[in-house]
Amino acid sequence: MAAGNGRTVRDLRRANRTAVLQRLYFDGPLSRFELGPVTGLSSGSVSNVVADLVADGLVEEAGSVDSDGGRPRTLLRVAPGSGHMIGVDVGETRVRVELFDLTLTELARAEHPLTPQRYEVEVIVGHIRQGIAEVLDAARLAPERLLGVGIGVPGIVERSPDRGALVHGQTIGWDAVPLEVLLRTGSPLPDTVPYFIDNGAKTLGQAEMWFGAGRGARNAVVVLFGSGVGASLVTPDVEQGRAVEWGHLTVRVRGRRCRCGALGCLEAYAGAESLLARWREEGGRAPEGTDEETALTTMLAAAHPPEGVAADPVALAVLEETAEYLGAGLSDLINLFQPERILIGGWAGLALGARFLPAVRRHAMSYALRHPAGKVTVDLGRLGPDAVTVGAAILPLADFFARGGRRPDPAPEYPLPAWRTALQERTPR
């Protein structure tokens, strides 16, 4: 049966469950009385939905509060153990895998370092599979209990009906890599557990918007500053965020060659890889055989040594130049999208941190148009180095909420007749 707007009774029930779950998740614990105004549902609808969610084990009591002259009101919250998600960050220095409960409390993690500038597909797939097995084993969790696995990757992700998620990672040498299919082959997970694969900057943005420095903003840009640079744009029209290949804007005609092969990209000047390369070209010395994170730490120590030790003028100059390029790149985002907030995350952004931020802000404001620049704030993200894995885990969580807290139905082996489909839509769930 369809409502006047074309939605079925099943759709309405799912939407009501989603509304209650999301409000309890973000604002709970709440009483049934409080859920009415924040969800827009009647008291009867709230009671029915809560009863369903409690019966499904998704919602539980969390104490009580006194009411004005009446009986104490029972508080409700999302039950942490009622669902589990895995978040994966295919980063530039390691593959990080984390297992979370429904409230995104970390239960287990595994990390597998990567050889610098080596992104063999088979190696990455192996690390992801092994990491998933390790965290499930550490938490003694059956794979069937997972709501899904979210994976943040470098590059552009597109979806094919027959090959699932395809990753175009030009800077790491990936060309239409069928990552989802490869992970399914020999996977420790049953076919009923879905994979959600998206750009790492987008998953970082998702995490900061849900739980970090982006909460409450309607228009924001979240920047991932690592070996390279990327960004995620969040607007009312794109609430889940949209990855933008900001690192490959041309900032200098016939400039330095970027990892993507083009000349003069922002990433060739503002990414940590290029920052360290320019320092070495000017005579800077990082310990041999170290990864980028260690090398950047060494450079920062040279630029800002303890009191009484002379600073490395070359390191200081390269950092200032990098701050100007990054600020100029942010000015493009300000002029194009006019966001309320710009948040800088990623391992390099966090390593450079508060010491680097004033120079970046100063250059961003000087290059941007005055009106949009006057309305934007530029700050660091709040979620630390785990933000990409948290954001990746949010992908299956958001899908779970959109389904009203129900797992995906198993796909039928053959098309159902029309009468059967209509009957299923009318059946209470």
Secondary structure as UniProt FT lines:
FT   TURN            4..5
FT   HELIX           9..27
FT   STRAND          30..31
FT   HELIX           32..39
FT   HELIX           43..55
FT   TURN            56..57
FT   STRAND          59..65
FT   STRAND          73..78
FT   HELIX           80..82
FT   STRAND          84..90
FT   STRAND          94..101
FT   TURN            102..103
FT   STRAND          106..113
FT   TURN            116..117
FT   HELIX           121..139
FT   HELIX           143..145
FT   STRAND          146..153
FT   STRAND          156..160
FT   TURN            161..163
FT   STRAND          164..169
FT   HELIX           170..172
FT   STRAND          174..177
FT   HELIX           179..184
FT   TURN            185..186
FT   TURN            191..192
FT   STRAND          195..199
FT   HELIX           200..211
FT   TURN            213..216
FT   STRAND          220..225
FT   STRAND          229..235
FT   TURN            236..237
FT   STRAND          238..244
FT   HELIX           246..248
FT   TURN            253..254
FT   TURN            259..260
FT   HELIX           267..270
FT   HELIX           272..281
FT   TURN            282..283
FT   TURN            288..289
FT   HELIX           292..303
FT   TURN            307..308
FT   HELIX           313..337
FT   STRAND          341..345
FT   HELIX           347..367
FT   HELIX           370..373
FT   TURN            374..375
FT   STRAND          377..380
FT   HELIX           384..386
FT   HELIX           387..402
FT   TURN            403..404
FT   HELIX           418..426
//
